[in-house]
């Protein structure tokens, strides 16, 4: 009898978990999910330095064609640290 009660409790917990998971997945916008970007053209604004510069290198390593855009001229003179 104890095994049956434990199985019922486990089933109810899993049932609630999967219902909550399904509701959360339906409310998360598609734009926040992962996307395969290899062989895509990617525009990175502010790519002269900082996080965007690092992001440009990582996207290029994934196989993207990266277009870097920055209004600051000092980004062109920085050394490559990545």
C-alpha positions as CSV (number, residue, x, y, z in Angstrom):
1,X,0.0,0.0,0.0
2,X,2.9,2.4,0.8
3,X,4.5,1.8,-2.6
4,X,1.1,2.6,-4.3
5,X,0.8,5.9,-2.3
6,X,4.4,6.8,-3.1
7,X,3.8,6.2,-6.8
8,X,0.6,8.4,-6.8
9,X,2.5,11.2,-5.0
10,X,5.4,10.9,-7.5
11,X,3.0,11.0,-10.4
12,X,1.2,14.0,-9.1
13,X,4.5,15.9,-8.6
14,X,5.6,15.0,-12.2
15,X,2.2,16.0,-13.5
16,X,2.3,19.5,-11.9
17,X,6.0,19.9,-13.0
18,X,5.2,19.2,-16.7
19,X,2.1,21.4,-16.6
20,X,4.2,24.3,-15.3
21,X,6.9,23.6,-17.8
22,X,4.5,23.6,-20.7
23,X,3.0,26.9,-19.5
24,X,6.4,28.5,-19.2
25,X,7.5,27.3,-22.7
26,X,4.4,28.8,-24.2
27,X,5.0,32.2,-22.7
28,X,8.7,32.5,-23.5
29,X,9.0,34.4,-26.8
30,X,10.6,32.6,-29.7
31,X,13.3,35.4,-29.9
32,X,14.8,34.2,-26.6
33,X,15.3,30.7,-27.7
34,X,18.5,29.4,-29.4
35,X,18.9,29.9,-33.1
36,X,21.4,28.4,-35.5
37,X,23.3,31.4,-37.0
38,X,26.0,29.6,-39.0
39,X,26.1,30.8,-42.7
40,X,24.0,33.9,-41.7
41,X,24.9,37.6,-42.1
42,X,25.1,39.2,-38.6
43,X,25.3,43.0,-38.0
44,X,27.1,43.9,-34.7
45,X,26.7,47.5,-33.7
46,X,29.3,49.0,-31.4
47,X,31.9,46.4,-32.5
48,X,34.9,48.7,-31.9
49,X,35.5,47.4,-28.4
50,X,34.2,45.7,-25.3
51,X,31.6,43.0,-25.3
52,X,30.5,43.6,-28.9
53,X,34.0,43.1,-30.2
54,X,34.2,39.8,-28.3
55,X,30.8,38.9,-29.7
56,X,32.0,39.6,-33.2
57,X,34.9,37.2,-32.8
58,X,32.6,34.5,-31.4
59,X,30.1,34.8,-34.1
60,X,32.8,34.6,-36.8
61,X,34.0,31.4,-35.1
62,X,30.5,30.0,-35.4
63,X,30.6,30.5,-39.2
64,X,28.7,33.8,-39.6
65,X,29.5,36.6,-42.0
66,X,30.0,39.4,-39.4
67,X,29.4,43.1,-40.3
68,X,31.0,45.3,-37.7
69,X,29.6,48.8,-37.2
70,X,30.9,51.4,-34.8
71,X,31.0,55.2,-34.9
72,X,34.1,55.5,-32.7
73,X,37.4,55.6,-34.5
74,X,39.5,54.3,-31.6
75,X,38.1,50.8,-32.1
76,X,40.0,50.4,-35.3
77,X,43.4,51.0,-33.6
78,X,42.9,48.5,-30.8
79,X,45.0,45.3,-30.6
80,X,43.3,41.9,-31.0
81,X,43.2,40.2,-27.6
82,X,40.8,37.5,-28.4
